[in-house]
Amino acid sequence: MDTDTTYTLDDLERLDFPGTPLAVLGDPVRHSISPAMHNAAIARLRKTDSRFKDWAYYRFEVPADRLLEALPRFHRKSFLGLNLTVPHKVIAMAGIEGLSPDAERMGAVNTLVWDEMGYDGFNTDGFGLKRGLAEDLGLSLKGATVLLLGSGGAARAAAVQCLLEACARLYIGNRSPERLAGLLEILEGMEGGDRVESFALDRLPDGLPGEGILINATSLGLKEGDPAPVDLAALPRGWKVYDMIYNPARTALLKAAAGRGMDAANGLSMLVYQGLRSLEIWSHEKVDARSMMSAATHALGLPPRMGR
């Protein structure tokens, strides 16, 4: 089977996916570089272990309103693992069997593992964010003041990771008050939940310190012409900006950060490390980050990153 093709649920029913299939599900998903990234890492594993000779990773476009119907179909087709992207990470919670502690806290899953009764859910986004911030910006969430934009699946993972890493203060802004309320309810029950505040995207919190981390977990920036989700002019120049969006590589938010001389990075490293952790969960093997990053930059038409 062709791992470069974007498949549909109709394709799932009429085609065979032999060996040990894996896949990413999303809507839209055609832009996803996860197949290139994972198949490169699988090829590296295959060099030293014949167990991976028939592993392959695919891409499926699954509408949000059909996800819960789709998961049992993938299970019957023996897909060992699934990654979930926008908008499936929260929706899938109603269609899985067991949950890892991280996924349960985050109220969202991005990694599913086949089990006899169905799929078990994990969340590797927090791990990916932690590693991405350290690698690209030299940052730790511990003791940091964080402005988090968004309240979807990726934002939930980021917010929980901020508290787990003992950030000093976490401010969360979102366009939908209902979704934001759901996230705040999750955080209230965690240690450090009293350090969380909400804010309106058109007005950043008062009294921010001279340094901190702004993390964009909204979808603003995915489409050409999207504005930045917030006005960075209200932030001190000592702040650093991390945009989870990796394609396009330079969103309006990142361009605005560059214009103000602020250190900033996109979400490519987060994508690589959350994918790496997913593959480690499926394979029970250590996965090479360099092969995944090399495949990711190649798929995006970017120059290779040095030192990886």
Secondary structure, DSSP 4 states (H G I P E B T S, - for coil): --TTSEE-HHHHHHS---SEEEEEEESS-TT--HHHHHHHHHHHHHTT-GGGTTEEEEEEE--GGGHHHHHHHHHHTT--EEEE-TTHHHHGGGG-S-B-HHHHHHT--SEEEEETTEEEEE--HHHHHHHHHHHHH---STT-EEEEE--SHHHHHHHHHHHHTT-SEEEEE-S-HHHHHHHHHHHHTSTTGGGEEEE-TTSPPSS--S--EEEE-SSTTSSTTPPPSS-GGGS-TT-EEEES--SSSS-HHHHHHHHTT--EEESHHHHHHHHHHHHHHHHSS---HHHHHHHHHHHTTPPPPTT-
